[in-house]
Amino acid sequence: MRISTMQWQEGQDGNQQIYRERIGPAWWIWLAAAGFVGTVAIAYGFAFGPRAGWLVAFAGGLLAAALLTVAATVVRIDERVLRVGRARLPLHWVGRIVPLDEELSTEARSTRLDPAAFLSLRTSGCSTSIMVEVTDPDDPHPYWLFSTRDPEKVASALRQAVEVDMAVRSAQPEGNEESEDL
C-alpha cells in the first residue's frame, strides 16, 4: 500500500479509504415514507384531479428518497481519521477498540452509557455497534459508540488503519514530504 507521509494538519482526511459503510434507515421507515407519500398523493388526486395526484406522488417520492438517503450515517476509515457522519477522530487518538454484539450494544446504550460519550446509534435495522476509546486528553468524549452492521470488520479495519498511521508517523522525519511504501 502506498501511503503519503506528507505533513498534514488537523482537519484533513486521508486519501486512501480502508473501510466505508453506509447505515441507512430501516426498511420499515422506507415503507412508512412510501405509505405517507401515497396517502398524500391520493388525497391530492381526489381534490385536484389525477394529474395532481401523480405529480405529488412523483415529487413526494423523490423528496422522501432524497431525505432518507441523506439521513444515512456513513462510517469511513482512512489512513488518517475515523469518520462517523460529520464527526472525525484522528487515528493517533484512538485507544481501545471493542466490537459489541447485539446484547453488549444494548447494555452499552443503556446501563453502561457514559453521558459524555460521542454517540451515533441506529437502533432500527442495525443492532450491533463498536466502542472506540478516545485518548486525547483535551477531548470531552471518553469514547465513541456507534452503530455498524459488522463490528468485527470495522474493528479489524480500524486496527489496520491505526497501525498504518503509527508506522507513517514513526517513519516521518520533520519536514519530510515524500511518499513511502508500507
Secondary structure, 3 states (H helix, E strand, C coil): CEEECCCCCCCCCCCCEEEEEEECCCHHHHHHHHHHHHHHHHHHHHHHCHHHHHHHHHHHHHHHHHHHHHCCEEEEEECCEEEECCEEEEHHHEEEEEEECHHHHHHHHCCCCCCCCEEECCCCCCCCEEEEEECCCCCCCCEEEEECCCHHHHHHHHHHHHHHHHHHHHHCCCCCCCEEEC
